[in-house]
Amino acid sequence: MVSAARRRIVFKAIRAAILKGNEIEYWTLRMYDQQAAGVLNDEQVAELEALIDAYYEALEASTDDPSIDDEPTDEPTEQTAETDAQ
């Protein structure tokens, strides 16, 4: 039998890691391992799954942002134009 204190500690540790965005894949697997071991219940897993979904939605939204330009351009910036002029 798993104690209530251990349940809370494991849940809070996984929740904190997910909220920080640390190694989401690892913590997702860890969450399901802990559920299989009887440490986390279905309600706790559902809450963590909602946090994971929100993380991935935010990540996807940030990569779809057109203001973020990942492709380099050949146009000189102000700094390189000043350096070239000297």
N, C-alpha and C positions, 0 to 999 in steps of 0.2 A: 504494500500500500504506500502510495506517495503522499507525503505530508503536504498540507495546504501551503506551508511556507516555501517548500521547494517549488510547488506549482507557481506561486507568485514570483519567485526569484527568476525562474526560467522564463516565464512570460515577459517580465519586465526587461530582462537582458535582451531577448530577441526583439521585443518592441523597440527598445532604445537603438539597437543596431540598425533596424529597418528605418526608423525615423531619421537617423543620421545618413542613411544611404550607403552604409558600409556593407560590402560583399553580400548583396541581396540574394544572389543565387545560393550562396552557402547557408545563409540564415533561413531561406525558404526550405531547403533540404533538412536543416536542423529542426525546424518547426515540425515537419512531418515525421521525423524520427521521434521527436518528443511526444507527438500525438500517438504514434504507434506504441510507444512505451507506456502510455497511460499518464504521462506527466501533464500534457495539455489536453483540455477537453474541446469539444466541437465549437463551443461558443468562443473560446479564446482563439482557436485557429481561424474562425470566421472573421474575427476582428483583425488578426494579423494579415489575413488574405486581403482584406479591404485596404489596409495600409500599403501592402505590396502593389495592389492594383493602382492605387493613387500615385505611388512612386513612379511606376512605369508610364502612367498617363502623363504625369508632369514631365518626365524625361522625353517622351514622344512629342509633347507640345513644344518643348524647348528646342528640339531638333527640327521641328517644322516651322520655326520662327523665321520669316524671311529677312529679318534685320540681322540675322547671324549669317555671315558670309564665310564659309569654310574654304572656298577656292581662292588661291592667291591671284592677284592681278599684276599685270606688268606696268601699271600706272605708278609713277613715282609719288611717294608721299611727301608731305612738306619737309620732313626731316631729311629724306634722301635728296630732295631738290636743293636744299640749302648746302648739304655736304658736297654735292656735285658742283655747285657754283663756286666753291672755295677752291 
